[in-house]
Amino acid sequence: VFKIHLVGSIWLVFLTNLLLALVALTLGIFISTFTNSEFQMIQFIPLIVVPQIFFAGLVPVDGMASWLQAIAHIMPLYYGANALTAVVTKGAGLGDIGVNLLILVGFMVVLTMLNIVGMKRYRKA
């Protein structure tokens, strides 16, 4: 439809999108453990989701101030966007984007562990 030519593997694009979806899911569950209503959950969107969009490459991270570049490196979408860009435009393989994918898996594992700890407050002993 958009006549975008994919240089790399479509399976790496699917794998990266799957990891991004799992990180987004665990992040959403993590945020929801600290909210009491849907309205409070919506209030977290400008604080959590919107900054990630800017650090994902919409605005070049290299041109940002050094303290903003440091913040970009703690955003999961930064690593997902780097991996997707490398696969789609440069034809990168799994070895080239492996570090970005491992960092996404790390985010997912850490957020899952924090979800487990956060959900224990709802569990009856």
C-alpha positions as CSV (number, residue, x, y, z in Angstrom):
1,V,0.0,0.0,0.0
2,F,2.7,2.5,1.0
3,K,5.3,1.0,-1.5
4,I,7.9,0.5,1.3
5,H,10.6,-1.9,0.3
6,L,11.7,-4.2,3.0
7,V,15.4,-4.9,2.8
8,G,15.7,-7.4,5.7
9,S,13.7,-10.4,7.0
10,I,10.0,-10.1,7.6
11,W,10.4,-12.6,10.4
12,L,12.8,-10.3,12.3
13,V,10.2,-7.5,11.9
14,F,7.5,-9.8,13.3
15,L,9.8,-10.9,16.2
16,T,10.7,-7.3,17.1
17,N,7.0,-6.3,17.0
18,L,6.1,-9.3,19.2
19,L,8.7,-8.3,21.7
20,L,7.5,-4.7,21.6
21,A,3.9,-5.8,22.2
22,L,4.9,-8.0,25.1
23,V,6.9,-5.1,26.7
24,A,3.9,-2.8,26.2
25,L,1.6,-5.4,27.8
26,T,3.8,-5.8,30.8
27,L,4.3,-2.1,31.1
28,G,0.5,-1.5,30.9
29,I,-0.1,-4.2,33.6
30,F,2.6,-2.6,35.8
31,I,1.1,0.8,35.5
32,S,-2.4,-0.6,36.2
33,T,-1.3,-2.2,39.5
34,F,-0.7,1.3,40.9
35,T,-4.0,2.8,39.8
36,N,-7.4,2.6,41.4
37,S,-9.5,3.5,38.3
38,E,-9.5,3.7,34.5
39,F,-9.3,7.4,34.7
40,Q,-6.0,7.2,36.7
41,M,-4.7,4.8,34.1
42,I,-5.5,7.3,31.3
43,Q,-3.6,10.0,33.3
44,F,-0.4,7.9,33.0
45,I,-0.4,8.0,29.2
46,P,1.2,11.5,28.9
47,L,3.8,10.5,31.4
48,I,4.8,7.1,30.1
49,V,3.7,6.6,26.5
50,V,4.1,10.0,24.9
51,P,7.8,10.5,25.8
52,Q,8.6,7.1,24.3
53,I,7.3,8.2,21.0
54,F,9.8,11.1,20.8
55,F,12.7,8.9,21.9
56,A,11.8,6.2,19.3
57,G,13.4,8.2,16.5
58,L,10.6,10.6,15.6
59,V,13.0,13.3,16.6
60,P,16.7,12.2,16.1
61,V,18.1,11.2,19.4
62,D,21.7,12.1,18.3
63,G,20.7,15.7,18.1
64,M,19.2,15.9,21.6
65,A,21.0,17.1,24.7
66,S,23.1,14.5,26.4
67,W,20.7,14.2,29.4
68,L,17.9,13.6,27.0
69,Q,19.9,10.9,25.2
70,A,20.4,9.2,28.6
71,I,16.7,9.2,29.1
72,A,16.2,7.7,25.6
73,H,18.3,4.7,26.6
74,I,15.9,3.7,29.4
75,M,12.8,3.7,27.0
76,P,11.9,0.3,25.5
77,L,10.6,1.8,22.3
78,Y,14.0,3.3,21.6
79,Y,15.5,-0.2,21.2
80,G,12.5,-1.6,19.3
81,A,12.6,1.3,16.8
82,N,16.4,0.9,16.4
83,A,16.0,-2.8,15.6
84,L,13.1,-2.2,13.2
85,T,14.9,0.5,11.4
86,A,18.0,-1.6,11.0
87,V,16.1,-4.5,9.6
88,V,13.8,-2.6,7.3
89,T,16.3,-0.1,5.9
90,K,19.7,-1.7,6.2
91,G,18.9,-5.4,6.0
92,A,20.3,-6.2,9.4
93,G,20.3,-9.8,10.6
94,L,19.6,-11.3,14.0
95,G,23.2,-10.8,15.0
96,D,23.0,-7.1,14.2
97,I,19.9,-6.5,16.3
98,G,20.4,-9.1,18.9
99,V,21.5,-6.6,21.6
100,N,18.4,-4.5,21.0
101,L,16.2,-7.7,21.2
102,L,17.9,-8.8,24.4
103,I,17.3,-5.5,26.0
104,L,13.6,-5.7,25.1
105,V,13.5,-9.2,26.7
106,G,15.2,-7.7,29.7
107,F,12.6,-5.0,30.0
108,M,9.9,-7.7,29.7
109,V,11.4,-9.8,32.4
110,V,12.0,-6.9,34.8
111,L,8.5,-5.6,34.3
112,T,7.1,-9.1,34.8
113,M,8.9,-9.4,38.1
114,L,7.7,-6.0,39.2
115,N,4.2,-7.0,38.2
116,I,4.5,-10.1,40.4
117,V,5.7,-8.1,43.4
118,G,3.0,-5.4,42.7
119,M,0.2,-8.0,42.4
120,K,1.0,-9.6,45.7
121,R,-0.8,-6.8,47.5
122,Y,-4.0,-8.2,46.0
123,R,-3.3,-11.7,47.0
124,K,-4.8,-13.0,50.2
125,A,-2.4,-14.9,52.5
